[in-house]
Amino acid sequence: MESRIQIYPDVCNGRPVIAGTRIPVQTVMEFLGAGDSIEEVLEEYPSLNREDIYACMQFAARLMANHYEVRKIA
């Protein structure tokens, strides 16, 4: 799944995109975060498939696992 997400400086300003497209991972995650189903995302972007959506979810989950700050509670 990792190869489904690509990052190139000259594509979408270096944002992670689905391989072979200019569709950013962020866009897919925003649709899902707004409550759209995977099927609705696929209807909006017919060039994608279910594995592309799963790859976006996996990429975002890995990113969150490595990039957050824990704040101390006073």
C-alpha positions as protocol buffer text, in pm:
chain_id: "A"
residue {
  index: 1
  type: MET
  ca { x: 0 y: 0 z: 0 }
}
residue {
  index: 2
  type: GLU
  ca { x: 288 y: 236 z: 69 }
}
residue {
  index: 3
  type: SER
  ca { x: 367 y: 277 z: -301 }
}
residue {
  index: 4
  type: ARG
  ca { x: 15 y: 405 z: -362 }
}
residue {
  index: 5
  type: ILE
  ca { x: 109 y: 730 z: -187 }
}
residue {
  index: 6
  type: GLN
  ca { x: 379 y: 940 z: -348 }
}
residue {
  index: 7
  type: ILE
  ca { x: 549 y: 1268 z: -262 }
}
residue {
  index: 8
  type: TYR
  ca { x: 726 y: 1469 z: -532 }
}
residue {
  index: 9
  type: PRO
  ca { x: 831 y: 1834 z: -496 }
}
residue {
  index: 10
  type: ASP
  ca { x: 689 y: 1922 z: -839 }
}
residue {
  index: 11
  type: VAL
  ca { x: 346 y: 1758 z: -787 }
}
residue {
  index: 12
  type: CYS
  ca { x: 87 y: 1945 z: -580 }
}
residue {
  index: 13
  type: ASN
  ca { x: 359 y: 2146 z: -405 }
}
residue {
  index: 14
  type: GLY
  ca { x: 509 y: 1834 z: -250 }
}
residue {
  index: 15
  type: ARG
  ca { x: 191 y: 1719 z: -82 }
}
residue {
  index: 16
  type: PRO
  ca { x: 134 y: 1343 z: -54 }
}
residue {
  index: 17
  type: VAL
  ca { x: -84 y: 1229 z: -345 }
}
residue {
  index: 18
  type: ILE
  ca { x: -231 y: 904 z: -466 }
}
residue {
  index: 19
  type: ALA
  ca { x: 9 y: 751 z: -719 }
}
residue {
  index: 20
  type: GLY
  ca { x: -65 y: 843 z: -1079 }
}
residue {
  index: 21
  type: THR
  ca { x: -300 y: 1125 z: -979 }
}
residue {
  index: 22
  type: ARG
  ca { x: -292 y: 1477 z: -847 }
}
residue {
  index: 23
  type: ILE
  ca { x: -540 y: 1389 z: -574 }
}
residue {
  index: 24
  type: PRO
  ca { x: -389 y: 1475 z: -234 }
}
residue {
  index: 25
  type: VAL
  ca { x: -426 y: 1239 z: 59 }
}
residue {
  index: 26
  type: GLN
  ca { x: -556 y: 1541 z: 252 }
}
residue {
  index: 27
  type: THR
  ca { x: -849 y: 1578 z: 13 }
}
residue {
  index: 28
  type: VAL
  ca { x: -957 y: 1217 z: 60 }
}
residue {
  index: 29
  type: MET
  ca { x: -920 y: 1245 z: 437 }
}
residue {
  index: 30
  type: GLU
  ca { x: -1126 y: 1566 z: 442 }
}
residue {
  index: 31
  type: PHE
  ca { x: -1411 y: 1387 z: 263 }
}
residue {
  index: 32
  type: LEU
  ca { x: -1397 y: 1098 z: 509 }
}
residue {
  index: 33
  type: GLY
  ca { x: -1367 y: 1335 z: 804 }
}
residue {
  index: 34
  type: ALA
  ca { x: -1677 y: 1520 z: 688 }
}
residue {
  index: 35
  type: GLY
  ca { x: -1871 y: 1195 z: 709 }
}
residue {
  index: 36
  type: ASP
  ca { x: -1863 y: 1083 z: 348 }
}
residue {
  index: 37
  type: SER
  ca { x: -1843 y: 708 z: 296 }
}
residue {
  index: 38
  type: ILE
  ca { x: -1573 y: 537 z: 94 }
}
residue {
  index: 39
  type: GLU
  ca { x: -1835 y: 476 z: -174 }
}
residue {
  index: 40
  type: GLU
  ca { x: -1914 y: 849 z: -189 }
}
residue {
  index: 41
  type: VAL
  ca { x: -1545 y: 935 z: -228 }
}
residue {
  index: 42
  type: LEU
  ca { x: -1517 y: 679 z: -508 }
}
residue {
  index: 43
  type: GLU
  ca { x: -1819 y: 832 z: -681 }
}
residue {
  index: 44
  type: GLU
  ca { x: -1655 y: 1176 z: -658 }
}
residue {
  index: 45
  type: TYR
  ca { x: -1320 y: 1041 z: -784 }
}
residue {
  index: 46
  type: PRO
  ca { x: -1398 y: 749 z: -1019 }
}
residue {
  index: 47
  type: SER
  ca { x: -1030 y: 706 z: -1109 }
}
residue {
  index: 48
  type: LEU
  ca { x: -964 y: 586 z: -753 }
}
residue {
  index: 49
  type: ASN
  ca { x: -1033 y: 244 z: -608 }
}
residue {
  index: 50
  type: ARG
  ca { x: -1097 y: 117 z: -258 }
}
residue {
  index: 51
  type: GLU
  ca { x: -729 y: 30 z: -205 }
}
residue {
  index: 52
  type: ASP
  ca { x: -635 y: 393 z: -278 }
}
residue {
  index: 53
  type: ILE
  ca { x: -870 y: 509 z: -3 }
}
residue {
  index: 54
  type: TYR
  ca { x: -731 y: 253 z: 241 }
}
residue {
  index: 55
  type: ALA
  ca { x: -378 y: 367 z: 154 }
}
residue {
  index: 56
  type: CYS
  ca { x: -475 y: 727 z: 239 }
}
residue {
  index: 57
  type: MET
  ca { x: -618 y: 615 z: 571 }
}
residue {
  index: 58
  type: GLN
  ca { x: -308 y: 411 z: 651 }
}
residue {
  index: 59
  type: PHE
  ca { x: -78 y: 700 z: 553 }
}
residue {
  index: 60
  type: ALA
  ca { x: -271 y: 943 z: 775 }
}
residue {
  index: 61
  type: ALA
  ca { x: -269 y: 699 z: 1067 }
}
residue {
  index: 62
  type: ARG
  ca { x: 107 y: 652 z: 1041 }
}
residue {
  index: 63
  type: LEU
  ca { x: 157 y: 1026 z: 1020 }
}
residue {
  index: 64
  type: MET
  ca { x: -50 y: 1081 z: 1334 }
}
residue {
  index: 65
  type: ALA
  ca { x: 142 y: 811 z: 1518 }
}
residue {
  index: 66
  type: ASN
  ca { x: 464 y: 1003 z: 1464 }
}
residue {
  index: 67
  type: HIS
  ca { x: 367 y: 1370 z: 1469 }
}
residue {
  index: 68
  type: TYR
  ca { x: 186 y: 1494 z: 1774 }
}
residue {
  index: 69
  type: GLU
  ca { x: 278 y: 1674 z: 2091 }
}
residue {
  index: 70
  type: VAL
  ca { x: 169 y: 1558 z: 2434 }
}
residue {
  index: 71
  type: ARG
  ca { x: 93 y: 1852 z: 2660 }
}
residue {
  index: 72
  type: LYS
  ca { x: 134 y: 1832 z: 3034 }
}
residue {
  index: 73
  type: ILE
  ca { x: -176 y: 1883 z: 3243 }
}
residue {
  index: 74
  type: ALA
  ca { x: -126 y: 2140 z: 3516 }
}
